[in-house]
Amino acid sequence: MARIVTLEEGIAELVSDGDTVALEGFTHLIPHAAGHEIIRQRRRGLTLIRLTPDVIYDQLIGAGCAARLVFSWGGNPGVGSLHRLREAVEHGWPEPLELEEHSHAGMAAAYAAGAADLPFGVLRGYAGTDLPAHTMVRWIECPFTGERLAAVRALRPDVGIVHAQRADREGNVQLWGISGVQKEAVLASARSLVTVEEIVDELEPVPGAVILPGWALTAVAAAPGGAHPSYVHGYYERDNGFYVRWDAISRDREAFGEWIREHVLEAAR
């Protein structure tokens, strides 16, 4: 069963330099607190995986944690570019960043394959585009119909990290609202950490909720507010103002460094 740990303990035990790490969440439940703890513990050389990497990945990249990014679309939602990501790619600051870009469907298929312990996922996407020539996509022929299909290598992170609403004291996790690939990311990963808004004695049924059983997880950590500035359905709303402010903060190296120092490195855990 999953162990109940502190966030600091969870990152220290599960995330090492050079690991492949997926921090997933779609629109809400984005694990910002876990990302900040990775920055505080100064992990280096990470391969970061994520559908639609946004502000937390901008922060991880700008803090020098990443060497490689596997992703589908990256930006500050509703605002514009991720300036720390752009500077790492265009100027190698603070570290050069290698990219492996996919479509959303390609990433989802790769996660599903990893969760099912299959070597690759198959989809009809990528046809008619030049993306396969620049990323890890191969073409295969269906043995039944002869149809030409795209194959994407399974994603199998060393560590999968997601945020959820709550967990019980046995380490069973419950999340609801818009779900992305949190379940697949956890099941595809060798180790997993779930941060939650609260730990309760009993999980009350919620319509449409996803249950991640404790036997499928490595560790669970309480992190109230751990998805801010994204939202957590049923707990708090999205901080839209922060995403707007981040554009100016992230454009300037010194402003970014000051923000990381004040809000992450010197922030109380």
Secondary structure, 3 states (H helix, E strand, C coil): CCEEECHHHHHHHHCCCCCEEEEECCCECCCHHHHHHHHHCCCCCEEEEEECCCHHHHHHHHCCCEEEEEEECCCECCCECCHHHHHHHHHCCCCCCEEEECCHHHHHHHHHHHHCCCCEEEECCCCCCCHHHHCCEEEEECCCCCCEEEEEECCCCCEEEEEEEEEECCCCEEECCCCCCHHHHHHHCCEEEEEEEEEECCCCCCCCCEEECHHHCCEEEECCCCCCCCEECCCECCCHHHHHHHHHHHHCHHHHHHHHHHHHHCCCC
